[in-house]
């Protein structure tokens, strides 16, 4: 899936993946897609809730070898 | 309209610091307006020297290893992060007087106020938490 920006949040523990995601999304434009890589096992439920609170859209997510990937479209 | 989150921090161990700053930074990163009122032992969490060496509760020292292994951010990092995200840090004037502490004993950028300063913020908060 295409993205406009990739955030590497691997190895970071809560709440850093969310804090970094917030900073990264501030740097892209509305309608653009942020791709996030994380290893925090809480990231999936956290990012799902975070997307909802900000009105953004979680387009897709996947897990491979312990790395969770998310594609978020900015509102 | 952004959510408002009002937090009271009244305990001073390393665990308490993580509870307070994790929730505060997560809320601020979710576009909430956040204020923390630090009172009694909670003042340790923003004390200039104290917040860098907060004690692990007695008998729980074995968690130290876990903190290192799980790569959690340090408390000074979280305090910086909270400030960057515009979390309002309010030191309790009355406790500071009791403990003989001045504003310059604390990390930069804090406000000092009484209970009403906090209550004024908390009055229409959507979430209120006490740690």
N, CA and C atoms of all chains as a GROMACS GRO file, in nm:
protein
  618
    1UNK      N    1   0.085  -0.120   0.000
    1UNK     CA    2   0.000   0.000   0.000
    1UNK      C    3   0.088   0.125   0.000
    2UNK      N    4   0.050   0.224  -0.077
    2UNK     CA    5   0.130   0.347  -0.085
    2UNK      C    6   0.113   0.433   0.039
    3UNK      N    7   0.218   0.505   0.071
    3UNK     CA    8   0.207   0.599   0.183
    3UNK      C    9   0.289   0.723   0.150
    4UNK      N   10   0.256   0.833   0.216
    4UNK     CA   11   0.327   0.958   0.193
    4UNK      C   12   0.439   0.978   0.293
    5UNK      N   13   0.432   0.905   0.405
    5UNK     CA   14   0.534   0.917   0.508
    5UNK      C   15   0.538   0.788   0.587
    6UNK      N   16   0.658   0.746   0.626
    6UNK     CA   17   0.672   0.624   0.706
    6UNK      C   18   0.731   0.659   0.842
    7UNK      N   19   0.666   0.610   0.948
    7UNK     CA   20   0.716   0.632   1.083
    7UNK      C   21   0.766   0.499   1.139
    8UNK      N   22   0.893   0.496   1.178
    8UNK     CA   23   0.948   0.377   1.240
    8UNK      C   24   0.938   0.392   1.392
    9UNK      N   25   0.842   0.322   1.452
    9UNK     CA   26   0.824   0.329   1.598
    9UNK      C   27   0.860   0.195   1.660
   10UNK      N   28   0.941   0.116   1.590
   10UNK     CA   29   0.977  -0.017   1.641
   10UNK      C   30   1.063  -0.002   1.767
   11UNK      N   31   1.039  -0.090   1.863
   11UNK     CA   32   1.119  -0.088   1.986
   11UNK      C   33   1.069   0.011   2.090
   12UNK      N   34   0.973   0.095   2.052
   12UNK     CA   35   0.924   0.195   2.147
   12UNK      C   36   0.807   0.140   2.227
   13UNK      N   37   0.805   0.178   2.357
   13UNK     CA   38   0.697   0.134   2.444
   13UNK      C   39   0.595   0.246   2.461
   14UNK      N   40   0.476   0.208   2.503
   14UNK     CA   41   0.368   0.303   2.532
   14UNK      C   42   0.420   0.413   2.623
   15UNK      N   43   0.390   0.539   2.604
   15UNK     CA   44   0.297   0.594   2.503
   15UNK      C   45   0.368   0.646   2.378
   16UNK      N   46   0.497   0.611   2.361
   16UNK     CA   47   0.574   0.674   2.253
   16UNK      C   48   0.519   0.649   2.112
   17UNK      N   49   0.472   0.527   2.079
   17UNK     CA   50   0.419   0.512   1.942
   17UNK      C   51   0.306   0.612   1.911
   18UNK      N   52   0.222   0.639   2.010
   18UNK     CA   53   0.112   0.733   1.989
   18UNK      C   54   0.164   0.876   1.978
   19UNK      N   55   0.258   0.910   2.068
   19UNK     CA   56   0.314   1.046   2.065
   19UNK      C   57   0.384   1.072   1.932
   20UNK      N   58   0.462   0.972   1.886
   20UNK     CA   59   0.533   0.988   1.758
   20UNK      C   60   0.434   0.994   1.641
   21UNK      N   61   0.328   0.914   1.650
   21UNK     CA   62   0.227   0.915   1.544
   21UNK      C   63   0.161   1.052   1.534
   22UNK      N   64   0.132   1.107   1.650
   22UNK     CA   65   0.071   1.241   1.655
   22UNK      C   66   0.162   1.344   1.588
   23UNK      N   67   0.292   1.336   1.620
   23UNK     CA   68   0.386   1.432   1.561
   23UNK      C   69   0.396   1.411   1.410
   24UNK      N   70   0.400   1.284   1.368
   24UNK     CA   71   0.415   1.255   1.226
   24UNK      C   72   0.292   1.299   1.146
   25UNK      N   73   0.175   1.281   1.204
   25UNK     CA   74   0.054   1.315   1.129
   25UNK      C   75   0.040   1.467   1.115
   26UNK      N   76   0.099   1.538   1.211
   26UNK     CA   77   0.098   1.685   1.202
   26UNK      C   78   0.182   1.733   1.084
   27UNK      N   79   0.270   1.645   1.035
   27UNK     CA   80   0.362   1.686   0.928
   27UNK      C   81   0.310   1.650   0.788
   28UNK      N   82   0.196   1.582   0.781
   28UNK     CA   83   0.143   1.552   0.647
   28UNK      C   84   0.012   1.628   0.626
   29UNK      N   85  -0.034   1.628   0.502
   29UNK     CA   86  -0.155   1.701   0.468
   29UNK      C   87  -0.278   1.612   0.478
   30UNK      N   88  -0.391   1.677   0.489
   30UNK     CA   89  -0.518   1.606   0.492
   30UNK      C   90  -0.531   1.518   0.367
   31UNK      N   91  -0.574   1.394   0.387
   31UNK     CA   92  -0.591   1.302   0.274
   31UNK      C   93  -0.467   1.219   0.246
   32UNK      N   94  -0.353   1.260   0.302
   32UNK     CA   95  -0.230   1.181   0.282
   32UNK      C   96  -0.226   1.064   0.380
   33UNK      N   97  -0.138   0.967   0.347
   33UNK     CA   98  -0.136   0.843   0.426
   33UNK      C   99  -0.004   0.829   0.502
   34UNK      N  100  -0.017   0.801   0.632
   34UNK     CA  101   0.098   0.776   0.717
   34UNK      C  102   0.109   0.626   0.742
   35UNK      N  103   0.227   0.572   0.721
   35UNK     CA  104   0.252   0.430   0.746
   35UNK      C  105   0.335   0.420   0.874
   36UNK      N  106   0.290   0.336   0.966
   36UNK     CA  107   0.358   0.324   1.096
   36UNK      C  108   0.403   0.180   1.117
   37UNK      N  109   0.527   0.163   1.162
   37UNK     CA  110   0.578   0.032   1.199
   37UNK      C  111   0.602   0.031   1.350
   38UNK      N  112   0.546  -0.065   1.420
   38UNK     CA  113   0.562  -0.070   1.566
   38UNK      C  114   0.577  -0.213   1.613
   39UNK      N  115   0.640  -0.228   1.729
   39UNK     CA  116   0.652  -0.361   1.788
   39UNK      C  117   0.578  -0.370   1.922
   40UNK      N  118   0.530  -0.256   1.972
   40UNK     CA  119   0.454  -0.254   2.097
   40UNK      C  120   0.323  -0.331   2.075
   41UNK      N  121   0.302  -0.435   2.158
   41UNK     CA  122   0.184  -0.519   2.137
   41UNK      C  123   0.053  -0.445   2.167
   42UNK      N  124   0.064  -0.333   2.239
   42UNK     CA  125  -0.057  -0.255   2.266
   42UNK      C  126  -0.090  -0.158   2.154
   43UNK      N  127  -0.001  -0.151   2.055
   43UNK     CA  128  -0.015  -0.047   1.951
   43UNK      C  129  -0.144  -0.062   1.872
   44UNK      N  130  -0.185  -0.187   1.849
   44UNK     CA  131  -0.303  -0.204   1.764
   44UNK      C  132  -0.428  -0.142   1.826
   45UNK      N  133  -0.454  -0.177   1.952
   45UNK     CA  134  -0.575  -0.121   2.013
   45UNK      C  135  -0.558   0.029   2.038
   46UNK      N  136  -0.436   0.071   2.073
   46UNK     CA  137  -0.412   0.214   2.096
   46UNK      C  138  -0.431   0.295   1.969
   47UNK      N  139  -0.372   0.250   1.861
   47UNK     CA  140  -0.382   0.327   1.736
   47UNK      C  141  -0.524   0.328   1.682
   48UNK      N  142  -0.595   0.215   1.700
   48UNK     CA  143  -0.734   0.210   1.656
   48UNK      C  144  -0.817   0.316   1.730
   49UNK      N  145  -0.795   0.325   1.861
   49UNK     CA  146  -0.868   0.425   1.941
   49UNK      C  147  -0.822   0.567   1.906
   50UNK      N  148  -0.692   0.580   1.882
   50UNK     CA  149  -0.636   0.712   1.852
   50UNK      C  150  -0.694   0.766   1.720
   51UNK      N  151  -0.702   0.679   1.621
   51UNK     CA  152  -0.755   0.717   1.490
   51UNK      C  153  -0.898   0.768   1.506
   52UNK      N  154  -0.974   0.697   1.590
   52UNK     CA  155  -1.113   0.734   1.613
   52UNK      C  156  -1.123   0.872   1.678
   53UNK      N  157  -1.038   0.895   1.779
   53UNK     CA  158  -1.047   1.022   1.853
   53UNK      C  159  -1.012   1.140   1.765
   54UNK      N  160  -0.926   1.117   1.664
   54UNK     CA  161  -0.885   1.228   1.578
   54UNK      C  162  -0.965   1.237   1.450
   55UNK      N  163  -1.058   1.142   1.429
   55UNK     CA  164  -1.138   1.144   1.308
   55UNK      C  165  -1.064   1.096   1.184
   56UNK      N  166  -0.945   1.036   1.203
   56UNK     CA  167  -0.868   0.984   1.089
   56UNK      C  168  -0.924   0.847   1.049
   57UNK      N  169  -0.862   0.787   0.947
   57UNK     CA  170  -0.913   0.658   0.900
   57UNK      C  171  -0.800   0.555   0.896
   58UNK      N  172  -0.822   0.442   0.963
   58UNK     CA  173  -0.725   0.332   0.957
   58UNK      C  174  -0.758   0.250   0.832
   59UNK      N  175  -0.673   0.263   0.730
   59UNK     CA  176  -0.703   0.200   0.601
   59UNK      C  177  -0.674   0.051   0.606
   60UNK      N  178  -0.564   0.016   0.674
   60UNK     CA  179  -0.520  -0.124   0.671
   60UNK      C  180  -0.421  -0.147   0.784
   61UNK      N  181  -0.414  -0.270   0.834
   61UNK     CA  182  -0.308  -0.302   0.927
   61UNK      C  183  -0.265  -0.447   0.905
   62UNK      N  184  -0.142  -0.476   0.943
   62UNK     CA  185  -0.090  -0.611   0.922
   62UNK      C  186   0.012  -0.644   1.029
   63UNK      N  187   0.044  -0.772   1.043
   63UNK     CA  188   0.148  -0.812   1.136
   63UNK      C  189   0.238  -0.914   1.068
   64UNK      N  190   0.367  -0.891   1.080
   64UNK     CA  191   0.462  -0.984   1.020
   64UNK      C  192   0.587  -0.990   1.106
   65UNK      N  193   0.623  -1.107   1.151
   65UNK     CA  194   0.742  -1.127   1.235
   65UNK      C  195   0.746  -1.031   1.354
   66UNK      N  196   0.634  -1.011   1.418
   66UNK     CA  197   0.630  -0.926   1.537
   66UNK      C  198   0.629  -0.777   1.508
   67UNK      N  199   0.625  -0.740   1.381
   67UNK     CA  200   0.615  -0.596   1.348
   67UNK      C  201   0.472  -0.567   1.300
   68UNK      N  202   0.410  -0.473   1.368
   68UNK     CA  203   0.275  -0.431   1.330
   68UNK      C  204   0.287  -0.312   1.236
   69UNK      N  205   0.211  -0.318   1.128
   69UNK     CA  206   0.212  -0.205   1.034
   69UNK      C  207   0.071  -0.149   1.021
   70UNK      N  208   0.065  -0.018   1.013
   70UNK     CA  209  -0.064   0.052   1.005
   70UNK      C  210  -0.056   0.157   0.895
   71UNK      N  211  -0.167   0.174   0.826
   71UNK     CA  212  -0.176   0.282   0.727
   71UNK      C  213  -0.294   0.370   0.768
   72UNK      N  214  -0.261   0.495   0.799
   72UNK     CA  215  -0.364   0.588   0.848
   72UNK      C  216  -0.378   0.705   0.750
   73UNK      N  217  -0.503   0.729   0.711
   73UNK     CA  218  -0.531   0.843   0.622
   73UNK      C  219  -0.571   0.962   0.709
   74UNK      N  220  -0.500   1.071   0.690
   74UNK     CA  221  -0.527   1.189   0.774
   74UNK      C  222  -0.659   1.255   0.737
   75UNK      N  223  -0.736   1.291   0.839
   75UNK     CA  224  -0.866   1.357   0.816
   75UNK      C  225  -0.846   1.498   0.763
   76UNK      N  226  -1.468   1.970   1.922
   76UNK     CA  227  -1.420   2.029   2.049
   76UNK      C  228  -1.330   1.927   2.119
   77UNK      N  229  -1.212   1.970   2.158
   77UNK     CA  230  -1.117   1.879   2.221
   77UNK      C  231  -1.167   1.836   2.359
   78UNK      N  232  -1.131   1.713   2.394
   78UNK     CA  233  -1.161   1.665   2.528
   78UNK      C  234  -1.071   1.736   2.628
   79UNK      N  235  -1.120   1.747   2.749
   79UNK     CA  236  -1.037   1.804   2.856
   79UNK      C  237  -1.010   1.694   2.958
   80UNK      N  238  -0.883   1.679   2.996
   80UNK     CA  239  -0.845   1.576   3.091
   80UNK      C  240  -0.776   1.641   3.210
   81UNK      N  241  -0.832   1.621   3.328
   81UNK     CA  242  -0.778   1.681   3.450
   81UNK      C  243  -0.721   1.570   3.538
   82UNK      N  244  -0.593   1.585   3.577
   82UNK     CA  245  -0.527   1.479   3.653
   82UNK      C  246  -0.470   1.534   3.783
   83UNK      N  247  -0.490   1.460   3.891
   83UNK     CA  248  -0.427   1.495   4.018
   83UNK      C  249  -0.317   1.392   4.044
   84UNK      N  250  -0.195   1.441   4.066
   84UNK     CA  251  -0.082   1.352   4.097
   84UNK      C  252  -0.044   1.376   4.242
   85UNK      N  253  -0.070   1.278   4.328
   85UNK     CA  254  -0.044   1.301   4.470
   85UNK      C  255   0.050   1.198   4.531
   86UNK      N  256   0.115   1.118   4.445
   86UNK     CA  257   0.212   1.020   4.496
   86UNK      C  258   0.343   1.032   4.419
   87UNK      N  259   0.452   0.990   4.484
   87UNK     CA  260   0.582   1.028   4.430
   87UNK      C  261   0.678   0.918   4.391
   88UNK      N  262   0.629   0.797   4.366
   88UNK     CA  263   0.724   0.692   4.325
   88UNK      C  264   0.739   0.690   4.173
   89UNK      N  265   0.835   0.613   4.128
   89UNK     CA  266   0.856   0.597   3.984
   89UNK      C  267   0.730   0.543   3.917
   90UNK      N  268   0.664   0.450   3.984
   90UNK     CA  269   0.542   0.392   3.925
   90UNK      C  270   0.436   0.500   3.905
   91UNK      N  271   0.422   0.584   4.008
   91UNK     CA  272   0.322   0.691   3.999
   91UNK      C  273   0.353   0.784   3.882
   92UNK      N  274   0.483   0.812   3.864
   92UNK     CA  275   0.524   0.902   3.755
   92UNK      C  276   0.483   0.845   3.620
   93UNK      N  277   0.504   0.715   3.602
   93UNK     CA  278   0.464   0.654   3.474
   93UNK      C  279   0.314   0.659   3.453
   94UNK      N  280   0.239   0.631   3.560
   94UNK     CA  281   0.093   0.634   3.548
   94UNK      C  282   0.049   0.773   3.502
   95UNK      N  283   0.102   0.875   3.569
   95UNK     CA  284   0.059   1.012   3.541
   95UNK      C  285   0.103   1.056   3.401
   96UNK      N  286   0.232   1.041   3.372
   96UNK     CA  287   0.283   1.098   3.246
   96UNK      C  288   0.243   1.016   3.124
   97UNK      N  289   0.226   0.884   3.139
   97UNK     CA  290   0.180   0.806   3.024
   97UNK      C  291   0.039   0.847   2.983
   98UNK      N  292  -0.049   0.857   3.082
   98UNK     CA  293  -0.187   0.894   3.049
   98UNK      C  294  -0.190   1.038   2.998
   99UNK      N  295  -0.113   1.126   3.062
   99UNK     CA  296  -0.115   1.267   3.021
   99UNK      C  297  -0.064   1.286   2.879
  100UNK      N  298   0.049   1.222   2.844
  100UNK     CA  299   0.104   1.242   2.710
  100UNK      C  300   0.016   1.172   2.606
  101UNK      N  301  -0.038   1.055   2.641
  101UNK     CA  302  -0.127   0.986   2.546
  101UNK      C  303  -0.250   1.072   2.519
  102UNK      N  304  -0.304   1.132   2.624
  102UNK     CA  305  -0.423   1.217   2.607
  102UNK      C  306  -0.389   1.340   2.523
  103UNK      N  307  -0.276   1.402   2.554
  103UNK     CA  308  -0.237   1.522   2.479
  103UNK      C  309  -0.210   1.489   2.333
  104UNK      N  310  -0.154   1.370   2.308
  104UNK     CA  311  -0.128   1.327   2.170
  104UNK      C  312  -0.257   1.292   2.098
  105UNK      N  313  -0.365   1.276   2.173
  105UNK     CA  314  -0.496   1.251   2.112
  105UNK      C  315  -0.577   1.381   2.109
  106UNK      N  316  -0.505   1.492   2.108
  106UNK     CA  317  -0.566   1.625   2.096
  106UNK      C  318  -0.651   1.668   2.215
  107UNK      N  319  -0.628   1.607   2.330
  107UNK     CA  320  -0.698   1.654   2.450
  107UNK      C  321  -0.621   1.769   2.513
  108UNK      N  322  -0.694   1.852   2.585
  108UNK     CA  323  -0.631   1.958   2.663
  108UNK      C  324  -0.609   1.899   2.802
  109UNK      N  325  -0.483   1.899   2.848
  109UNK     CA  326  -0.451   1.825   2.971
  109UNK      C  327  -0.388   1.917   3.075
  110UNK      N  328  -0.434   1.905   3.199
  110UNK     CA  329  -0.368   1.973   3.310
  110UNK      C  330  -0.344   1.873   3.422
  111UNK      N  331  -0.227   1.882   3.485
  111UNK     CA  332  -0.196   1.796   3.599
  111UNK      C  333  -0.169   1.884   3.720
  112UNK      N  334  -0.234   1.851   3.829
  112UNK     CA  335  -0.214   1.922   3.955
  112UNK      C  336  -0.126   1.834   4.044
  113UNK      N  337  -0.007   1.882   4.076
  113UNK     CA  338   0.089   1.804   4.156
  113UNK      C  339   0.081   1.848   4.301
  114UNK      N  340   0.046   1.755   4.388
  114UNK     CA  341   0.030   1.791   4.527
  114UNK      C  342   0.096   1.687   4.618
  115UNK      N  343   0.139   1.728   4.736
  115UNK     CA  344   0.212   1.641   4.828
  115UNK      C  345   0.322   1.563   4.756
  116UNK      N  346   0.331   1.432   4.780
  116UNK     CA  347   0.443   1.358   4.720
  116UNK      C  348   0.446   1.368   4.567
  117UNK      N  349   0.331   1.402   4.510
  117UNK     CA  350   0.325   1.418   4.365
  117UNK      C  351   0.421   1.523   4.313
  118UNK      N  352   0.457   1.618   4.400
  118UNK     CA  353   0.552   1.723   4.359
  118UNK      C  354   0.687   1.664   4.319
  119UNK      N  355   0.720   1.546   4.373
  119UNK     CA  356   0.847   1.480   4.333
  119UNK      C  357   0.856   1.464   4.182
  120UNK      N  358   0.741   1.443   4.119
  120UNK     CA  359   0.739   1.408   3.977
  120UNK      C  360   0.785   1.523   3.888
  121UNK      N  361   0.782   1.646   3.943
  121UNK     CA  362   0.829   1.761   3.864
  121UNK      C  363   0.943   1.835   3.935
  122UNK      N  364   0.992   1.779   4.046
  122UNK     CA  365   1.105   1.841   4.116
  122UNK      C  366   1.229   1.829   4.027
  123UNK      N  367   1.302   1.941   4.016
  123UNK     CA  368   1.414   1.949   3.920
  123UNK      C  369   1.511   1.831   3.932
  124UNK      N  370   1.551   1.798   4.053
  124UNK     CA  371   1.643   1.684   4.072
  124UNK      C  372   1.564   1.556   4.096
  125UNK      N  373   1.460   1.569   4.178
  125UNK     CA  374   1.384   1.451   4.222
  125UNK      C  375   1.327   1.368   4.109
  126UNK      N  376   1.280   1.434   4.002
  126UNK     CA  377   1.211   1.357   3.897
  126UNK      C  378   1.307   1.271   3.816
  127UNK      N  379   1.439   1.296   3.835
  127UNK     CA  380   1.538   1.216   3.762
  127UNK      C  381   1.575   1.089   3.839
  128UNK      N  382   1.537   1.083   3.965
  128UNK     CA  383   1.576   0.968   4.047
  128UNK      C  384   1.463   0.925   4.140
  129UNK      N  385   1.348   0.904   4.080
  129UNK     CA  386   1.232   0.864   4.160
  129UNK      C  387   1.249   0.722   4.211
  130UNK      N  388   1.207   0.698   4.335
  130UNK     CA  389   1.226   0.564   4.392
  130UNK      C  390   1.126   0.462   4.338
  131UNK      N  391   1.174   0.340   4.323
  131UNK     CA  392   1.085   0.228   4.294
  131UNK      C  393   1.026   0.185   4.429
  132UNK      N  394   0.896   0.159   4.436
  132UNK     CA  395   0.837   0.122   4.566
  132UNK      C  396   0.911   0.005   4.631
  133UNK      N  397   0.919   0.009   4.762
  133UNK     CA  398   0.993  -0.091   4.837
  133UNK      C  399   0.943  -0.233   4.805
  134UNK      N  400   1.034  -0.323   4.784
  134UNK     CA  401   0.996  -0.461   4.755
  134UNK      C  402   0.969  -0.487   4.608
  135UNK      N  403   0.973  -0.379   4.527
  135UNK     CA  404   0.943  -0.395   4.384
  135UNK      C  405   1.067  -0.369   4.299
  136UNK      N  406   1.183  -0.372   4.364
  136UNK     CA  407   1.307  -0.336   4.294
  136UNK      C  408   1.334  -0.425   4.173
  137UNK      N  409   1.278  -0.548   4.178
  137UNK     CA  410   1.302  -0.640   4.068
  137UNK      C  411   1.241  -0.593   3.936
  138UNK      N  412   1.155  -0.492   3.942
  138UNK     CA  413   1.097  -0.440   3.818
  138UNK      C  414   1.197  -0.357   3.738
  139UNK      N  415   1.304  -0.318   3.804
  139UNK     CA  416   1.402  -0.230   3.738
  139UNK      C  417   1.449  -0.289   3.606
  140UNK      N  418   1.475  -0.419   3.610
  140UNK     CA  419   1.518  -0.492   3.491
  140UNK      C  420   1.414  -0.481   3.379
  141UNK      N  421   1.288  -0.500   3.418
  141UNK     CA  422   1.178  -0.493   3.322
  141UNK      C  423   1.169  -0.357   3.256
  142UNK      N  424   1.191  -0.252   3.333
  142UNK     CA  425   1.188  -0.117   3.277
  142UNK      C  426   1.294  -0.103   3.169
  143UNK      N  427   1.412  -0.158   3.196
  143UNK     CA  428   1.521  -0.148   3.098
  143UNK      C  429   1.487  -0.229   2.974
  144UNK      N  430   1.440  -0.353   2.996
  144UNK     CA  431   1.415  -0.442   2.882
  144UNK      C  432   1.302  -0.396   2.791
  145UNK      N  433   1.201  -0.332   2.851
  145UNK     CA  434   1.087  -0.296   2.766
  145UNK      C  435   1.105  -0.158   2.703
  146UNK      N  436   1.222  -0.098   2.726
  146UNK     CA  437   1.255   0.026   2.654
  146UNK      C  438   1.155   0.138   2.677
  147UNK      N  439   1.104   0.149   2.800
  147UNK     CA  440   1.012   0.259   2.829
  147UNK      C  441   1.092   0.389   2.838
  148UNK      N  442   1.031   0.500   2.796
  148UNK     CA  443   1.103   0.627   2.802
  148UNK      C  444   1.134   0.664   2.947
  149UNK      N  445   1.237   0.745   2.969
  149UNK     CA  446   1.268   0.789   3.105
  149UNK      C  447   1.166   0.895   3.148
  150UNK      N  448   1.156   0.916   3.279
  150UNK     CA  449   1.063   1.018   3.327
  150UNK      C  450   1.102   1.158   3.277
  151UNK      N  451   1.232   1.196   3.281
  151UNK     CA  452   1.265   1.328   3.224
  151UNK      C  453   1.221   1.341   3.077
  152UNK      N  454   1.234   1.233   3.000
  152UNK     CA  455   1.186   1.237   2.860
  152UNK      C  456   1.036   1.260   2.854
  153UNK      N  457   0.964   1.192   2.943
  153UNK     CA  458   0.818   1.206   2.941
  153UNK      C  459   0.774   1.345   2.985
  154UNK      N  460   0.850   1.403   3.080
  154UNK     CA  461   0.817   1.540   3.124
  154UNK      C  462   0.837   1.636   3.006
  155UNK      N  463   0.948   1.620   2.936
  155UNK     CA  464   0.975   1.704   2.818
  155UNK      C  465   0.865   1.687   2.714
  156UNK      N  466   0.827   1.561   2.692
  156UNK     CA  467   0.723   1.530   2.595
  156UNK      C  468   0.592   1.596   2.635
  157UNK      N  469   0.560   1.589   2.763
  157UNK     CA  470   0.436   1.649   2.812
  157UNK      C  471   0.437   1.800   2.786
  158UNK      N  472   0.553   1.862   2.810
  158UNK     CA  473   0.561   2.007   2.789
  158UNK      C  474   0.547   2.040   2.641
  159UNK      N  475   0.613   1.959   2.557
  159UNK     CA  476   0.603   1.981   2.411
  159UNK      C  477   0.459   1.973   2.363
  160UNK      N  478   0.383   1.886   2.428
  160UNK     CA  479   0.243   1.865   2.388
  160UNK      C  480   0.149   1.961   2.461
  161UNK      N  481   0.208   2.062   2.527
  161UNK     CA  482   0.129   2.165   2.596
  161UNK      C  483   0.047   2.115   2.713
  162UNK      N  484   0.095   2.012   2.780
  162UNK     CA  485   0.029   1.970   2.904
  162UNK      C  486   0.060   2.075   3.010
  163UNK      N  487  -0.045   2.119   3.078
  163UNK     CA  488  -0.027   2.221   3.180
  163UNK      C  489   0.014   2.154   3.311
  164UNK      N  490   0.128   2.195   3.368
  164UNK     CA  491   0.177   2.136   3.492
  164UNK      C  492   0.157   2.239   3.604
  165UNK      N  493   0.077   2.203   3.702
  165UNK     CA  494   0.047   2.297   3.810
  165UNK      C  495   0.099   2.243   3.942
  166UNK      N  496   0.190   2.316   4.004
  166UNK     CA  497   0.240   2.278   4.136
  166UNK      C  498   0.148   2.336   4.242
  167UNK      N  499   0.122   2.257   4.345
  167UNK     CA  500   0.032   2.301   4.452
  167UNK      C  501   0.106   2.397   4.545
  168UNK      N  502   0.057   2.521   4.548
  168UNK     CA  503   0.122   2.625   4.627
  168UNK      C  504   0.129   2.588   4.775
  169UNK      N  505   0.020   2.537   4.827
  169UNK     CA  506   0.014   2.506   4.970
  169UNK      C  507   0.117   2.399   5.007
  170UNK      N  508   0.126   2.292   4.928
  170UNK     CA  509   0.225   2.188   4.958
  170UNK      C  510   0.366   2.243   4.946
  171UNK      N  511   0.388   2.328   4.845
  171UNK     CA  512   0.521   2.386   4.828
  171UNK      C  513   0.559   2.468   4.950
  172UNK      N  514   0.464   2.542   5.005
  172UNK     CA  515   0.490   2.621   5.126
  172UNK      C  516   0.525   2.529   5.243
  173UNK      N  517   0.448   2.424   5.258
  173UNK     CA  518   0.470   2.328   5.367
  173UNK      C  519   0.610   2.266   5.356
  174UNK      N  520   0.649   2.236   5.233
  174UNK     CA  521   0.778   2.168   5.212
  174UNK      C  522   0.893   2.266   5.195
  175UNK      N  523   0.864   2.394   5.199
  175UNK     CA  524   0.969   2.495   5.184
  175UNK      C  525   1.030   2.497   5.044
  176UNK      N  526   0.947   2.473   4.943
  176UNK     CA  527   0.995   2.470   4.805
  176UNK      C  528   0.946   2.592   4.727
  177UNK      N  529   1.032   2.637   4.636
  177UNK     CA  530   0.998   2.752   4.550
  177UNK      C  531   0.984   2.704   4.407
  178UNK      N  532   0.930   2.790   4.324
  178UNK     CA  533   0.908   2.754   4.183
  178UNK      C  534   1.038   2.711   4.114
  179UNK      N  535   1.151   2.775   4.154
  179UNK     CA  536   1.277   2.742   4.086
  179UNK      C  537   1.332   2.603   4.124
  180UNK      N  538   1.271   2.538   4.223
  180UNK     CA  539   1.311   2.402   4.256
  180UNK      C  540   1.251   2.299   4.159
  181UNK      N  541   1.168   2.349   4.069
  181UNK     CA  542   1.096   2.256   3.981
  181UNK      C  543   1.140   2.272   3.836
  182UNK      N  544   1.101   2.176   3.753
  182UNK     CA  545   1.134   2.185   3.611
  182UNK      C  546   1.075   2.314   3.556
  183UNK      N  547   1.136   2.365   3.451
  183UNK     CA  548   1.090   2.491   3.392
  183UNK      C  549   0.951   2.476   3.332
  184UNK      N  550   0.881   2.584   3.335
  184UNK     CA  551   0.754   2.588   3.262
  184UNK      C  552   0.633   2.546   3.343
  185UNK      N  553   0.649   2.528   3.476
  185UNK     CA  554   0.531   2.492   3.554
  185UNK      C  555   0.455   2.617   3.597
  186UNK      N  556   0.328   2.596   3.626
  186UNK     CA  557   0.248   2.700   3.689
  186UNK      C  558   0.238   2.664   3.836
  187UNK      N  559   0.215   2.763   3.918
  187UNK     CA  560   0.193   2.736   4.060
  187UNK      C  561   0.055   2.789   4.093
  188UNK      N  562  -0.023   2.710   4.164
  188UNK     CA  563  -0.158   2.754   4.196
  188UNK      C  564  -0.217   2.677   4.311
  189UNK      N  565  -0.334   2.721   4.352
  189UNK     CA  566  -0.402   2.654   4.461
  189UNK      C  567  -0.508   2.560   4.406
  190UNK      N  568  -0.582   2.503   4.497
  190UNK     CA  569  -0.685   2.405   4.459
  190UNK      C  570  -0.784   2.464   4.360
  191UNK      N  571  -0.815   2.591   4.377
  191UNK     CA  572  -0.916   2.651   4.289
  191UNK      C  573  -0.866   2.662   4.145
  192UNK      N  574  -0.735   2.684   4.130
  192UNK     CA  575  -0.676   2.688   3.996
  192UNK      C  576  -0.706   2.558   3.923
  193UNK      N  577  -0.687   2.448   3.996
  193UNK     CA  578  -0.712   2.318   3.935
  193UNK      C  579  -0.862   2.296   3.914
  194UNK      N  580  -0.940   2.329   4.016
  194UNK     CA  581  -1.085   2.306   4.008
  194UNK      C  582  -1.147   2.383   3.892
  195UNK      N  583  -1.093   2.502   3.868
  195UNK     CA  584  -1.143   2.585   3.759
  195UNK      C  585  -1.126   2.512   3.626
  196UNK      N  586  -1.010   2.445   3.612
  196UNK     CA  587  -0.985   2.367   3.490
  196UNK      C  588  -1.072   2.241   3.489
  197UNK      N  589  -1.080   2.175   3.606
  197UNK     CA  590  -1.147   2.045   3.614
  197UNK      C  591  -1.299   2.055   3.605
  198UNK      N  592  -1.351   2.175   3.632
  198UNK     CA  593  -1.495   2.193   3.639
  198UNK      C  594  -1.569   2.136   3.517
  199UNK      N  595  -1.515   2.164   3.399
  199UNK     CA  596  -1.582   2.114   3.279
  199UNK      C  597  -1.495   2.012   3.205
  200UNK      N  598  -1.414   1.939   3.282
  200UNK     CA  599  -1.330   1.835   3.221
  200UNK      C  600  -1.416   1.714   3.184
  201UNK      N  601  -1.376   1.644   3.078
  201UNK     CA  602  -1.448   1.524   3.037
  201UNK      C  603  -1.398   1.402   3.114
  202UNK      N  604  -1.271   1.408   3.154
  202UNK     CA  605  -1.209   1.296   3.226
  202UNK      C  606  -1.132   1.354   3.344
  203UNK      N  607  -1.153   1.301   3.463
  203UNK     CA  608  -1.076   1.343   3.579
  203UNK      C  609  -1.014   1.219   3.643
  204UNK      N  610  -0.884   1.224   3.666
  204UNK     CA  611  -0.813   1.108   3.718
  204UNK      C  612  -0.730   1.147   3.837
  205UNK      N  613  -0.719   1.056   3.932
  205UNK     CA  614  -0.635   1.080   4.049
  205UNK      C  615  -0.534   0.968   4.062
  206UNK      N  616  -0.408   1.007   4.075
  206UNK     CA  617  -0.304   0.906   4.093
  206UNK      C  618  -0.226   0.934   4.220
   0.00000   0.00000   0.00000
